[in-house]
Amino acid sequence: GQSPIMSNDQRYIIFALRIVGDFGATIAVPVVCLALLGKWLDGRFTTRPYFLIAGFVIAAIISSISIYRKSKRYAKEYDEIEK
């Protein structure tokens, strides 16, 4: 008989690495972008650090919502690995 192209263990490892990369980007991109925007706005309006803090708070909200939605999608995908 032929062996499968990828074992389930390999599928789980690749799946886990994909989740780590995706979640990392989902957290990092909004934080970096909104922190830079906040810092720029603080410099422009001399409101240091209010826009920077607001950027972090907004990034946390955006990241939380995105992670929640993606985790639901990944849960379904995880169930499909066994099939």
Secondary structure, DSSP 8 states (H G I E B T S, - for coil): ----SS-HHHHHHHHHHHHHHHHHHHHHHHHHHHHHHHHHHHHHHT-TTHHHHHHHHHHHHHHHHHHHHHHHHHHHHHHHHT-
